[in-house]
Amino acid sequence: MTPVTLQLERIDKVYNPRGSRPVHAVRAMSMQLHKGEIGALLGSSGCGKTSTLRMIAGFESVSNGTITLSGRAIQDEPPARRNVAMAFEGYSLYPPLTVRENIAFALKARGRDPDGTSAKVKSIAELLEIDDILERRPSALSGGQQQRAGLARSLVRDADLYLLDEPMGQLEPRLRAMLRGRIKHYIKERGLTVILVTHDQTEANALADRIAVMEDGVLQQFGSPEILRDRPANRFVGAFIGEPPMNLLDADVEALDGGIRFALAGAVSLDFRSEAMAPGARDAALALGHVIVGVRPHALKLVREGLPARVVANQWIGDQSHVAVSFAGQTIVVVEHERVRLGSGEEVALAVEAKDLHVFDSLNGAALSHGGELA
């Protein structure tokens, strides 16, 4: 079994705890990261992901809980003693030093031999395509160049854990896409253990083995990209993960002779035979009586005969058609991989299969079933 490198045990972060308006930024967060694993903290601005990263690095104190790194509790240790390498979102390069000197700084401070240091700096600079600016100082660099220099300074170190805070946010899309593959190969080849903070789902999916989805300081789910997509733990994760987002519809649940009905607004219903849902999943939905049903835009199909809908908008985005339709009293999105020639106001029909349905508790948002199987 792969050993655990990092363990967070019910960590809290409260800013201004004795003030009139304390801010509970991170709430009882627990997770483990295994050696050689890339984890991502994903969420919108203010969800607590950067506060979590800074507590691990030692730049923020832990209000409650423990942080264990390579078998030792580090929550009370100063940053310099944690053996953690961090690439900051704000670059944090030393202005008087050249890019080469910035990247080599930590290696020289630890007494690495000059030839070995020079070789490592050259290798990481070539990887990140900054080998042509090694003699420049930070003031002469663009934001993207500074970000890559800061990333190089982190990855070149020998550390127990690497923390990357929005490491490619300043890069133009083509360069970012190219570097993702290179960086992941570099990390995996060396068996580094990494936590990445990002608000970009594409970046998290491309780089991370597992993704921690956060909202309002609470860890919603920690799992592989496939698990988050196919078996979201709750309605928030279901709607947050995926582009375009999952379509969510209120439904009353009714028993049919030999099946189950999800009655939507506008006298529209989704009817399935009993064998389409496992007994436990069917019974859980019937027991609640009212649920939220979710279906991803890629799973919906435009068909000749089916559930009635009307086109609201149709966008071709280069390799997909995103068709917004009015359905069951609200607007939902259908994704087609062919170019669809439909205009606003046209009548269309939709097909939904039970294997693509996600069912959530309408009160607490917890997942009840996915694809007809109990969650």
QUIHU-V905646 format. One record per run of one state. SS is the DSSP state (H for helix, E for strand, - for the rest). FROM is the first residue (numbers start at 0). TO is the last residue. If there is no record, write none. Layout:
BEGIN
ss: <SS SS>
from: <FROM FROM>
to: <TO TO>
END
This chain:
BEGIN
ss: <- E - E - E - H - E - E - H - E - E H - H - H - E H - H - E - H - E - H - E - E - H - E H - E - E - H - E H - H - E - E - E - E - E - E - H - E - E - E ->
from: <0 3 15 22 34 37 42 48 57 63 69 71 73 78 81 83 87 97 98 109 113 127 130 133 136 137 140 142 155 160 165 172 190 193 198 200 207 209 215 217 223 224 230 233 234 240 246 256 258 263 264 267 268 273 276 278 288 289 295 300 303 306 316 320 327 329 336 346 351 353 356 357 361 365 370 372 374>
to: <2 14 21 33 36 41 47 56 62 68 70 72 77 80 82 86 96 97 108 112 126 129 132 135 136 139 141 154 159 164 171 189 192 197 199 206 208 214 216 222 223 229 232 233 239 245 255 257 262 263 266 267 272 275 277 287 288 294 299 302 305 315 319 326 328 335 345 350 352 355 356 360 364 369 371 373 374>
END
